[in-house]
Amino acid sequence: MSGPRKWFPRLSGKGVGSVGVHIGGVPVSKRVVVTLGDPVKTATWTVIPLEWKATFPEHLFPRMTGRIELAPVDNMVTRLTVSGMYEPPLGRLGKGLNETLMQGVAGTTVKELAEAIAKRLEAAVSTQARKQAKT
C-alpha cells in the first residue's frame, strides 16, 4: 500500500536503480533510470507502468517499457506479473545479439525483478500482519 517506489528493489530517491541477472551465481547488474507511472487501480487489480533505460552508455543497452500487475487469485494469494518489451540497440548487430544472447538475459532480468518485488511485498505483508496481531 505504500506504493511501488517503496518496494521496487534497489531504487534511489532519484529513480536510479539496478537490474541484472546471476550468471554462475555471480550477480551482474546495470544501473538504470527507472520511471514508475501512477498506479491504475480497479476493485480487483492494480497496474503500474514501468520504464527503465541505462544510465551510461545509454545507446549500448535497450530501453525497456512494461508494467507490473497485481491481481488477487483468492483471499490469500495475489498474482504478481512483470512484463515488458524493448527494441535492441545497435541496429542489425543488436538484432543478431538479441537472438543469441540479449533475449535470454532480458527474460532472466525481468524474472529476477519480479522475484525481488515479490519478496519485498511478502515482507511488508508479514510485518503488517504481525502489527495487526498485536492490537
C-alpha angles and dihedrals in degrees: 000000000000091000137256096284088067097051103033103106122248096358120152126208090262093058094256115136140145134251127187152124140254114247113190089343093306117117115234114186142169127210112241139179106240123204116192115191126214113287115254108215134189129172091275111026145025128211123193117193113227136192132171134181131181118265096219138032088014097180093059095060133057123250110234122212119187148113145253116227128195119189131163118246093184138328093294104031132064124188115227116197126181115188136164149150136221142183113234114243125232099049117246093357090054092049090053093047089047092058094047103035122350098061091060092045091049092051092048091047092054091046092052090046091053091049092050092049091048092052092051092048092047091051091050092049091049091050091049092048091052091050092050092048090056093055 
